[in-house]
Amino acid sequence: MSRAGLCALALAAGLGGLSCKVNLTPEGLMKTIDAIQDARKDLTPENEYWTGRSVATNLLARHDYKYKDADSLRAGRLEGLTAYVSAVGGVLAASALETRRDGDRPAPIAGWHFLVVESDTINAFAAPGGWVFVTTAAVEAATTEDELAAVLAHEIAHVARGHALGSIKKGRWAGVAKTALDTSVELDEKALGDLTKVFEGAMDDMIDGILVKGYSKDTEFEADKVGLAIMAHAGYDPQAFVRYLKTLDARQATGSGGFSATHPKASDRVNKVESQAKTLGTKKIPKIRVERFKAAVAAEAE
Ligand SMILES: [Zn+2]
């Protein structure tokens, strides 16, 4: 898809106002710079929103992802698989808010957005400010709604814990004159150019963490731990988290790219979360949940 086409879709999907390349007005740039200069420490929800919008657009544009249910998104409606994934994500997001931990990011000011992108590679990723993306292959690899919830909860945990923001290299700001970061000072062309470079670098750092190199192993284990707690609190079967990881483990042996490029070995993740899942016990999956999963995902496979 062309950049322009992607922009149209991004706008249709409620990513309104996104610039589809790093081409912000000085004011917009300053807002974003302001947003990321102190990474997690002084980042307001509004700052995080600006940052997340830019990261989400860059992620989609760089990987040329196409939205599932694009026509309805363009018309401003959530339909099909996207509506189903959004509904599951919404339940988990509420659970994340109810189970807040010290250091969690504030709830996204513009709400959470759960979007499905078409890809044969199993993957899911998230940008600051509540943007969660899951590939069609990742949805299809789930055998129950509870397993889908496990994937989404892991991504929600990345956002809640501020992992992408934390991946901005500490040295990013080193070359920037202090005055350039002072919003009361009018920027000359050079300062603006410097800031644009820093901004692009910070975007690269976050995109590297989210979709290229991945986060550290400990960061991923934290997302599993927090994600499992979030899904269990929402009433999903904790064992589904382990089951989905085991599916990933089986696929990881044969596949490459996607989650396997950015995540620790799935078998290591299983070892880390198994005892937590055991403590949380087992929940029987109600029939209605089995049926709605089958309806939503089977309809997709047709
Ligand atoms: Zn992860």
Residues whose N, C-alpha, C, O or C-beta is under 5 A from the ligand:
A	BS01	ZN	E220 A223
